[in-house]
Structures are given as structure tokens and as C-alpha cells.
Amino acid sequence: MFHDELVKNGGRPWYPIHLLEEVSKNPREYNKLLQAWQEYPDAQPDDWEVFGRQHLRWHWFREWQGKRRKEFEGRISEYTGWAKRFLLNRHAFTAPFAFEFAEDPKQQDQLATWIEYLTYEYNFYSQRYEWHKRREKWYNAQWKKLVDSGVLRPHETHEFIWSDESAFQHESEKTRAEKAVESARLAVSSAQQTIADPSRPSISARQRLAVAQSKMDAAIQSFELIKRRNNLIIEFFRTTQNYRDAKRNAERHIILLQWIREQVPLIELELDRSMVAESSLGVRRGSSRRVKRGQADETRKEQGKKRQKCHEEYQPSPSTRKRNRSDISSDDGSPSKRSRYAYDLTGGSQGSGIIAATQQDGHGKATLKTSVLPSTRPTDVSPSPAISQQVRRSARIAARQDPSRNAVVPPCAARSSRQGSRREITQAPTPPSSTGSLRRNK
């Protein structure tokens, strides 16, 4: 389709494509829209095609564009300068004047290409049609000569004789004059045969012949006048046809040039909108990246805070690692007669345990004494089975009696707690020192 090919090749359609069907059905109603592309003033029923002719002109422009690149090869700035002077000095085109052509037409923006197309159409106009202005006086002289001949009728003005109606009228008059002459000649021939017939009165026959001859002479005279009139008009047409065509085409081309110039600010506006859209898109993309980076940073900070909070909530404090001494009762409610060892399994990340020993005081009350065990296991002490059994039993009792020891270990500390617990369970208790020995009350 010519419309699509035109747009694809960088051109701009003369009118919106959605009007195509309506224009094709009623070209006379769109005469003003189509007049720049119609070869004759009166649109014919099928004279509505625009996009095909417009596509052809754009194709000619592309060829001309390539020839100019060869002519100004390596001197594209000179070609641009010539175009600026040509448009300014010859056709008063001033804005936008800061355009620059490119060696490769494909690298030009839409505005520079459109101005180059305007240059092409103005150059075409100058070479083909502009000369008619210089011949205007000569044309007026030819028209005066026809008027002075006296063959024109009052209603036959300059515009009328160039119309189709005038041409049809001239042809009809010539045909009727030819038929009148032929009819008069037949009448004269019939009258002549009557005179030759001896049975008819000679006087009446001669009168009929005279009348027929007079009509024939009048018909011939009328025909000669019409012929001379038509010949003078035809001669005027013949001598001034090129001027008339150039003027008609120039008028059509001026409409085209005016339309091209009107497209320039529209193209500038489209380019400005495109630049604004691209700039806005870049800003949105940059903002989006900054927002995403900020969100990622916030997420990392939040996760770090959660891990820190989790670590602080479940990591034993120094006061927890050094358990407060408190009185505990035996598992069956009666005072124990022997000391028991118990391990505190809440050594936490430090890997140290607490030995819990019970003893009877003077009042028969069991009390708990604790001492912190180092995380390293002595290599010269081996626990006895009895002590190990007491340790295990004491640990269970201590766990039941101290709810804080039964707290659920969070996931963030589960791993270290299990590792610390395994070290503490397998570690033998250090024998009591002089300050931490267990005293038995007998």
C-alpha cells in the first residue's frame, strides 16, 4: 500500500488514512483537499488518488538526495550552506535555520530530512514552473490579440474558454455548422434536378434553387466564421499551452510547498515531545534503580537488626552464666544426705558450664553451690561412673527446678547451643578446689 510505504520510507501522508474510503467515494466533495494532486481544475470521478502520487514524488526526492551526496561528496557542509542560502534568498524560508545535512541520509533526524525535502520541491518548482512568471506579459499580449479579433462572445471570458464547457460548446457549434452546410448543399442539388425536369414549371424550379443556394451560402458563411473563431482560439491554446500548464502546476505546487512548510513546526513539536519522553523515561529508570537500591539497603538493615535482636534475646548474659545461688529442695522433699553434682547446660556460646552441688547445712536444708567450669577439659582427670551418674541425675533435677533452663533455643542459636552442650556433657567435672570444695555435713 502506497500510504504504508510512504510512511516507512520517512514521508508524511497528505491526509489521515481513515479518510481514504470516504475520499475515494466522493472526490468532488474533497476537491479542496485534492486540488494539489489533481492535474485539472475539475476533479474527475476517479481522480482521487493521492498516496500513489505522493509516494512517487518522495521516491524522486530520495533519488535526488543521493545525487546531491555524490555531487558534494566530502563537502556536505557546502551543500548545507547552499540549501540555506537557496531557501532564505529565493523563498524566504528562515526557521528553523540551524539544520545540518549528514553524509549518510539515514543518519539525519526527521527535521533535517524534511527540510531537505522542502529544498528538493522548491528546486523542482524553480526549474519547472517558476519561469511562467517571466512570461506573464507575453501571455497577456496573446490574450489581447484574441480579444481584438472579435471572435469571442460576451460570456467567453479568459477562465471560460479554458473550461471543458467551452471546448464542448466549440465542438458542438462546428458539428452543427457542418451539418447545416451539408443540408444546404443537398437542397441546392435537389433544386437543380427540378429545373432539369421539363414536366415542371421552370419559374418555380428556379425560385426553389435560388432559395436553396442562399441557404447554402449562409450555412457556409456561418461555418467559416465558426471555423475561423475556433481556429483562433485553438491557436491561442496551442501557443500558450505550456505557459498555462506551468502556471497551473505552479499553483498546485505552491499548495504542496505551503503544506510542507506547515509540517516543519509539527515535526519540531514531535521531536520535542520525543526528547521529553526519553528524558522522563531515563529519570524514571534512574529513580527506579535508586528506589530498588534503597529498598535493598533497607531490607539488609532490617535483616541485620532482626539477627542482632535474635542474638541479644537468646544469648546468655553474664549474670545468667553466673547463676545466682539459691536454695533448692531434693526431688522427694527430704534433705539429701550426700552431695550431688549437676551441670548447668546454659553455657551459651562461651562453651563454659556451671557445676551445681547440693549439701546439707546445719538445719538440714539442702543448698546449691556453683562454680564456673573452664571450657577446656583437663587431661589428667577421669570421671568415675558414680560421679557421672550423679551429674546426669542432678542435671535433670536442676532442669525441672529451674524453668529458665527449659527455654526453647531459637534457630539463630540452636547450632552453637548444641555444640556447646555436647562439649559440656562429655566434659568431666573438675575436682573441687579449696575454695569450691563440697563439705559434707554428717
C-alpha positions in Angstrom: 0.0 0.0 0.0 1.4 3.4 -1.0 0.5 5.0 2.3 2.4 2.4 4.4 5.4 2.5 2.0 5.5 6.3 2.2 5.5 6.4 6.0 8.0 3.5 6.2 10.4 5.5 3.9 10.2 8.6 6.1 7.4 10.5 4.3 4.3 12.1 5.8 0.8 11.3 4.4 -1.2 14.1 2.9 -4.3 13.3 5.0 -5.2 10.6 7.6 -5.6 7.1 6.2 -9.1 6.7 7.8 -10.5 9.2 5.3 -9.4 7.2 2.3 -12.7 5.3 1.7 -14.8 8.5 2.0 -12.5 10.5 -0.3 -12.5 7.7 -2.9 -16.3 7.6 -3.0 -16.8 11.4 -3.1 -13.8 13.1 -4.7 -15.7 16.2 -5.7 -16.7 16.9 -2.1 -13.0 16.8 -1.2 -11.9 19.0 -4.2 -10.1 21.5 -2.0 -8.2 18.6 -0.2 -7.2 17.0 -3.5 -6.5 20.0 -5.7 -2.8 19.9 -5.1 -2.7 16.5 -6.7 -5.3 16.9 -9.5 -4.0 17.7 -12.9 -7.1 19.5 -13.9 -9.3 22.1 -12.1 -12.4 19.9 -12.2 -11.9 16.6 -10.4 -12.9 13.6 -12.4 -14.9 10.7 -10.8 -11.7 8.6 -10.4 -9.3 11.5 -9.8 -8.9 10.9 -6.1 -5.6 9.1 -5.9 -3.1 10.9 -3.7 -0.9 8.5 -1.8 0.4 6.9 -5.0 1.5 10.2 -6.5 2.9 11.4 -3.2 4.9 8.2 -2.8 6.3 8.7 -6.4 7.4 12.2 -5.5 9.1 11.0 -2.3 10.9 8.4 -4.4 12.1 11.1 -6.7 13.3 13.1 -3.7 15.3 10.1 -2.4 17.0 9.7 -5.8 17.8 13.5 -5.9 19.1 13.2 -2.3 21.6 10.5 -3.4 22.7 12.6 -6.4 23.4 15.6 -4.2 25.6 13.4 -1.9 27.7 12.4 -4.9 27.9 16.0 -6.2 29.0 17.2 -2.7 31.0 14.2 -1.7 33.1 15.1 1.3 31.7 18.6 1.2 28.4 18.1 2.9 28.8 21.4 4.7 28.9 23.2 1.4 25.6 21.5 0.4 24.0 22.6 3.6 25.2 26.2 3.1 23.8 26.2 -0.4 20.5 24.9 0.8 20.3 27.6 3.5 21.0 30.4 1.0 18.6 28.9 -1.5 15.7 28.7 0.9 16.4 32.1 2.5 17.2 34.2 -0.5 14.9 32.6 -3.1 12.0 31.6 -1.0 12.2 33.5 2.3 12.4 30.4 4.4 14.1 31.3 7.7 13.1 28.9 10.5 14.5 26.6 11.7 17.8 27.7 10.2 20.2 25.7 12.3 19.8 22.4 10.4 22.8 20.4 9.1 22.7 17.6 6.5 24.6 14.4 7.0 26.8 12.5 4.6 24.6 9.5 5.2 20.9 10.5 4.8 20.0 7.6 7.2 21.8 9.4 10.0 19.8 12.6 9.6 17.0 13.4 12.0 13.5 13.7 10.7 13.6 17.5 10.7 16.7 17.8 8.6 15.3 15.3 6.1 12.1 17.2 5.9 13.9 20.5 5.2 15.9 18.7 2.6 12.7 17.5 1.0 11.4 21.1 1.1 14.7 22.1 -0.7 14.0 19.5 -3.4 10.4 20.6 -4.0 11.5 24.3 -4.2 14.2 23.4 -6.6 11.8 21.4 -8.7 9.4 24.4 -8.6 12.1 26.8 -9.7 13.3 24.7 -12.6 9.9 23.5 -14.0 7.3 26.1 -13.1 8.7 29.4 -11.9 9.5 30.6 -15.4 5.8 31.3 -16.1 6.2 34.5 -14.1 8.7 35.8 -16.6 6.3 35.0 -19.5 3.2 36.6 -17.9 3.4 39.7 -20.1 3.8 37.7 -23.2 0.7 35.6 -22.2 -1.3 38.8 -21.6 -0.4 40.0 -25.1 -1.6 36.8 -26.7 -4.9 37.1 -24.9 -5.4 40.6 -26.0 -4.8 39.6 -29.6 -7.6 37.0 -29.4 -10.0 39.5 -27.9 -9.2 42.1 -30.6 -10.0 39.5 -33.3 -13.7 39.9 -32.4 -14.4 36.2 -32.4 -15.2 35.9 -28.7 -18.7 36.2 -27.4 -19.5 38.3 -24.4 -19.7 35.4 -22.0 -16.4 33.9 -23.2 -14.0 35.2 -20.6 -10.4 34.1 -20.0 -11.5 31.4 -17.5 -14.4 30.2 -19.6 -12.5 29.4 -22.8 -10.1 27.1 -20.8 -13.0 25.2 -19.3 -14.4 21.9 -20.5 -17.7 23.5 -21.2 -16.2 26.0 -23.6 -14.4 23.1 -25.5 -17.7 21.2 -25.7 -19.5 24.3 -27.0 -17.0 24.9 -29.7 -17.1 21.3 -30.9 -20.9 21.3 -31.0 -21.1 24.5 -33.0 -18.7 23.2 -35.5 -20.6 20.0 -35.9 -23.9 21.8 -36.4 -22.4 24.2 -38.9 -21.0 21.3 -40.9 -24.4 19.6 -40.9 -26.1 22.9 -42.0 -23.8 23.2 -44.9 -24.4 19.6 -46.0 -28.1 20.1 -45.7 -28.0 23.2 -47.8 -25.9 21.5 -50.4 -28.5 18.7 -50.7 -31.3 21.3 -51.1 -29.4 23.1 -53.9 -28.7 19.8 -55.7 -32.5 18.9 -55.5 -33.4 22.3 -56.9 -31.0 21.8 -59.8 -32.6 18.5 -60.6 -36.1 20.1 -60.6 -35.0 22.7 -63.2 -33.7 19.9 -65.5 -37.2 18.2 -65.4 -39.3 19.5 -68.4 -42.6 18.5 -66.8 -42.2 21.0 -64.0 -42.7 24.8 -64.4 -39.3 26.4 -64.8 -40.2 29.6 -62.9 -41.0 27.7 -59.6 -38.0 25.5 -60.0 -35.7 28.4 -60.4 -37.1 30.1 -57.3 -36.5 26.9 -55.3 -33.0 26.7 -56.5 -32.3 30.4 -55.6 -33.6 29.8 -52.0 -31.6 26.7 -51.6 -28.5 28.4 -52.9 -29.0 31.3 -50.5 -29.3 29.0 -47.5 -26.3 27.1 -48.5 -24.3 30.3 -48.8 -25.4 31.3 -45.4 -24.6 28.0 -43.9 -21.1 28.0 -45.5 -20.5 31.5 -44.2 -21.6 30.6 -40.7 -19.4 27.5 -40.8 -16.4 29.6 -41.9 -17.0 32.1 -39.1 -17.2 29.2 -36.6 -14.1 27.6 -38.1 -12.1 30.8 -38.0 -13.3 31.5 -34.5 -12.3 28.0 -33.3 -9.0 28.2 -35.2 -8.1 31.4 -33.4 -9.0 30.0 -30.0 -7.1 26.8 -30.8 -4.1 28.8 -31.9 -4.2 30.7 -28.6 -4.4 27.4 -26.8 -1.6 26.0 -28.8 0.8 28.9 -28.3 0.1 29.4 -24.6 -0.4 25.8 -23.5 3.0 25.4 -21.9 2.6 28.6 -20.1 -0.9 27.6 -18.9 0.4 24.2 -17.8 3.3 25.7 -15.9 1.0 28.2 -14.2 -1.5 25.5 -13.3 1.2 23.2 -12.0 2.9 26.1 -10.1 -0.4 26.8 -8.4 -0.7 23.2 -7.3 2.9 23.0 -6.3 2.6 26.2 -4.2 -0.1 24.4 -2.2 2.3 21.4 -1.8 5.1 23.7 -0.7 2.9 25.5 1.8 1.8 22.2 3.3 5.5 21.1 3.6 6.3 24.3 5.4 3.4 23.8 7.7 4.7 20.4 8.7 8.0 21.8 10.0 6.7 23.2 13.3 4.7 20.0 13.8 7.8 17.9 13.3 9.7 20.1 15.8 6.9 19.6 18.3 7.0 15.8 17.8 10.8 15.8 18.3 10.5 17.9 21.4 7.9 15.5 22.8 10.0 12.6 22.0 13.0 14.1 23.7 10.9 14.9 26.8 9.5 11.3 26.8 13.0 9.8 26.6 14.3 12.1 29.3 11.4 11.2 31.5 11.9 7.6 30.9 15.6 7.9 31.8 14.6 9.8 35.0 12.1 7.1 35.9 14.6 4.4 35.2 17.2 6.1 37.4 14.6 6.7 40.1 13.5 3.1 39.9 17.1 1.9 40.3 17.7 4.3 43.3 14.4 3.1 44.9 15.4 -0.5 44.3 18.9 0.1 45.8 17.3 1.9 48.8 14.8 -0.9 49.3 17.6 -3.5 49.2 19.6 -1.4 51.7 16.6 -1.1 54.0 16.0 -4.9 53.6 19.6 -5.7 54.5 19.5 -3.3 57.5 16.2 -4.8 58.7 17.5 -8.3 58.4 20.7 -7.3 60.3 18.5 -5.8 63.1 16.5 -8.9 63.3 19.6 -11.1 63.5 21.0 -8.8 66.2 17.8 -8.8 68.1 17.6 -12.6 67.9 21.2 -12.9 69.1 20.6 -10.5 72.0 17.4 -12.2 73.1 18.8 -15.7 73.3 22.5 -15.2 74.2 23.1 -15.6 78.0 24.1 -12.5 79.9 27.0 -12.7 82.3 24.5 -12.8 85.2 22.9 -15.8 83.6 26.2 -17.6 83.0 27.0 -17.0 86.7 23.8 -18.3 88.2 22.6 -16.9 91.4 22.9 -19.2 94.3 19.5 -20.3 95.5 18.1 -22.9 97.9 16.6 -26.0 96.2 14.9 -28.9 97.8 15.5 -32.5 96.9 13.4 -34.4 94.4 11.4 -36.2 97.1 11.1 -33.3 99.5 13.5 -34.8 102.1 17.0 -33.5 102.7 19.7 -35.3 100.9 22.5 -36.9 102.9 25.1 -36.8 100.2 26.3 -34.2 97.8 25.2 -34.2 94.2 26.9 -32.7 91.2 24.8 -31.1 88.5 25.8 -29.4 85.3 24.3 -26.1 84.1 23.7 -26.7 80.3 23.3 -23.0 79.6 26.9 -22.3 78.9 25.9 -20.5 75.7 28.4 -19.5 73.1 31.3 -19.3 75.6 31.3 -23.1 75.9 31.7 -23.0 79.8 29.5 -25.0 82.2 28.4 -24.5 85.8 28.9 -27.2 88.5 25.9 -27.3 90.8 26.5 -29.2 94.1 24.0 -29.7 96.9 24.8 -30.1 100.5 23.1 -30.2 103.8 23.5 -27.4 106.1 23.2 -27.4 109.8 19.5 -27.1 109.7 19.1 -30.0 107.3 18.4 -27.8 104.3 19.9 -28.6 101.0 21.8 -25.7 99.5 23.3 -25.2 96.0 26.8 -24.1 95.4 28.1 -23.3 92.0 31.4 -22.8 90.4 32.2 -22.0 86.7 33.9 -24.7 84.8 36.5 -23.7 82.2 35.7 -24.6 78.6 38.8 -26.8 78.3 38.8 -30.3 79.6 41.5 -31.4 82.0 43.5 -34.2 80.6 44.6 -35.7 84.0 41.2 -36.3 85.5 38.8 -39.1 84.6 35.3 -39.1 86.0 34.0 -42.0 87.9 30.8 -43.7 86.9 29.2 -42.7 90.2 30.0 -39.1 89.6 28.8 -39.2 86.1 25.5 -40.7 87.2 25.2 -38.0 89.8 25.8 -35.4 87.2 23.1 -36.7 84.9 20.6 -37.0 87.7 21.5 -33.6 89.1 21.1 -32.0 85.7 17.6 -33.4 85.3 16.6 -32.2 88.7 18.1 -28.8 88.1 16.3 -28.5 84.8 12.9 -29.3 86.4 13.5 -27.0 89.3 14.8 -24.0 87.1 12.3 -23.2 84.3 14.8 -20.9 82.7 16.9 -23.9 81.8 14.0 -25.3 79.7 13.7 -22.2 77.4 13.4 -23.0 73.8 16.6 -22.3 71.9 15.9 -20.1 68.9 17.1 -21.1 65.4 19.8 -18.5 65.4 21.5 -20.0 68.5 20.4 -23.6 68.1 23.6 -24.7 66.3 26.0 -23.1 68.8 24.0 -24.3 71.8 24.0 -27.9 70.6 27.8 -27.7 70.0 28.4 -26.2 73.4 26.1 -28.7 75.1 27.9 -31.7 73.6 31.2 -30.3 74.9 29.8 -29.8 78.4 28.1 -33.2 78.7 31.2 -35.0 77.6 33.5 -32.9 79.9 34.3 -34.4 83.3 33.8 -32.2 86.4 36.9 -30.6 87.8 37.7 -31.7 91.3 36.7 -29.1 93.9 39.4 -26.7 94.8 40.0 -25.5 98.3 37.5 -22.6 97.8 35.0 -24.6 95.8 35.1 -28.0 97.6 31.9 -29.6 98.8 31.6 -30.0 102.5 29.6 -32.9 103.8 27.5 -32.4 107.0 27.5 -35.5 108.9 
